[in-house]
Amino acid sequence: MSPPRIGEAATARLLFRPPRLSDTPALFAFMGDPVAMQHTHCQPGLRACRRHIAGHEWQRRRTGIAPWTILERESGRIVGWGGLYDDPFDPGWGNELAYFFAPGVWGRGYASELAALSVRMARDVLGLTHLHAFAHRGNPASRRVLEKAGFMVQRYLPEMERDLYRHGLGG
């Protein structure tokens, strides 16, 4: 039996869909920006960004989940990339939540919308029992997003310079 698949989704302000290769330049605009990605992995070039997205899409075919391209409903502009996934590049953490947004939309609550939607889908659609997430201690905005969504710090991982968070997905 194949795993449940999460395709497109929406909130009042955002649209979430599987990435297209044509999204790569817009995604690379922030995923390749050292300032925007200062607390995580910065894509070194457009080709590497394309491979990164393709690797996650391969994982979507295997597991049913992978990050979405995130668009503003009103403008149709690509503003982020994220959601639920099982990282094909750093396996072993299980199902995770991650998000990356263009600096021009920081502070608008988009990450919180994504996190709340992802938690609901993980619990109600996929039937998962828990999720993980990571946040750098120097990124208080991301830490607030995770805590607001119900994640709790489990432990600090010095090799990653991040805290590991866990959400129990209880009803």
C-alpha positions in Angstrom: 0.0 0.0 0.0 1.4 3.4 -0.9 1.7 6.2 1.7 -0.9 9.0 1.8 0.2 11.9 -0.4 -0.1 15.5 0.3 -0.4 17.5 -2.9 -1.7 21.1 -2.8 -3.0 23.0 0.1 -4.0 26.5 1.1 -4.6 28.9 3.9 -6.4 32.3 3.8 -3.2 34.1 2.6 -1.0 31.3 1.1 -1.0 28.6 -1.5 1.1 25.5 -1.1 2.0 23.3 -4.1 4.7 20.8 -5.1 7.7 22.7 -6.6 8.2 22.9 -10.4 11.7 23.1 -11.9 10.6 26.5 -13.3 10.3 27.7 -9.6 14.0 27.3 -9.1 15.2 30.8 -9.9 12.6 32.3 -7.5 13.4 29.8 -4.8 17.2 30.3 -5.3 16.7 34.1 -4.8 16.4 33.4 -1.1 17.7 29.8 -0.7 20.9 31.0 -2.2 21.1 34.2 -0.1 23.6 33.9 2.7 21.7 36.5 4.8 18.3 34.8 4.4 19.9 31.4 5.1 22.3 32.4 7.8 20.9 29.8 10.3 20.8 26.9 7.9 22.2 25.6 4.6 22.6 28.1 1.8 22.4 26.7 -1.7 25.7 27.5 -3.4 24.3 27.9 -6.9 21.2 27.6 -9.1 22.2 24.1 -10.2 22.7 22.9 -6.6 19.3 24.4 -5.7 17.6 22.5 -8.6 19.2 19.3 -7.4 18.1 20.0 -3.9 14.5 20.5 -5.0 14.6 17.4 -7.2 15.9 15.3 -4.4 13.0 16.3 -2.2 10.6 15.6 -5.0 12.1 12.1 -5.4 11.4 11.7 -1.7 7.7 12.9 -2.2 7.3 10.0 -4.7 8.6 7.6 -2.1 7.0 8.9 1.1 4.1 11.1 0.0 5.6 14.3 1.6 8.1 16.9 0.7 8.4 20.7 1.0 6.0 22.9 -1.0 6.6 26.0 -3.0 4.7 28.7 -1.1 3.0 31.5 -2.9 1.1 34.5 -1.7 -2.6 34.1 -2.7 -3.0 37.8 -3.5 0.0 38.4 -5.6 0.8 34.8 -6.8 4.4 35.5 -6.0 6.7 32.7 -4.7 7.7 33.7 -1.1 8.8 30.4 0.5 9.6 26.8 0.5 8.8 24.3 3.3 6.4 22.0 5.0 6.6 18.3 6.0 9.4 16.0 4.8 11.8 13.2 5.5 15.1 14.7 4.6 16.8 12.7 1.8 20.0 14.6 2.4 20.2 14.1 6.1 18.2 10.9 6.8 17.5 9.4 10.2 15.5 12.2 11.8 12.1 11.0 10.6 9.3 13.3 9.6 10.2 16.9 10.0 8.9 20.4 9.5 11.1 23.1 7.9 10.5 26.4 6.3 12.5 29.0 4.4 11.0 32.4 3.4 12.2 35.4 1.3 13.4 38.2 3.7 10.8 40.6 2.2 8.0 38.6 3.9 9.6 37.9 7.3 7.4 39.0 10.2 4.1 38.5 8.4 3.2 35.2 10.2 3.6 33.1 7.1 5.9 30.5 8.8 3.2 30.2 11.6 0.5 29.6 9.0 2.7 26.9 7.4 3.5 25.3 10.7 -0.1 25.1 11.9 -1.2 23.6 8.5 1.6 21.1 8.6 0.9 20.0 12.1 -2.8 19.5 11.2 -1.9 17.5 8.1 0.6 15.4 9.9 -1.9 14.4 12.5 -5.2 14.4 10.5 -4.2 13.3 7.0 -1.0 11.3 7.5 -1.8 9.9 11.0 1.7 10.6 12.2 2.4 10.4 16.0 5.2 13.0 16.1 7.2 15.5 14.1 10.7 17.0 14.5 12.1 20.4 13.7 15.4 22.2 14.2 16.1 25.8 15.1 19.3 27.6 15.6 19.6 29.4 19.0 20.4 32.6 17.2 17.1 32.5 15.4 14.4 33.6 17.9 11.8 34.1 15.3 12.0 30.5 14.1 12.0 29.3 17.7 8.8 31.3 18.4 7.1 29.8 15.3 7.9 26.2 16.5 6.8 26.9 20.1 3.6 28.6 19.0 2.8 25.5 16.8 3.2 23.2 19.9 6.8 22.0 19.4 9.0 21.6 22.5 12.8 21.6 22.7 14.2 18.1 23.3 17.9 18.8 23.3 20.7 20.8 21.9 22.7 19.2 19.1 26.2 20.8 19.2 27.3 19.1 15.9 24.4 20.9 14.2 24.5 24.0 16.4 20.7 23.7 16.7 18.0 22.6 19.1 16.0 19.6 18.2 12.3 20.2 18.7 9.5 17.6 18.9 5.7 17.8 18.5 3.7 14.9 19.9 0.7 15.6 17.6 -1.8 14.9 20.3 -5.4 15.8 19.4 
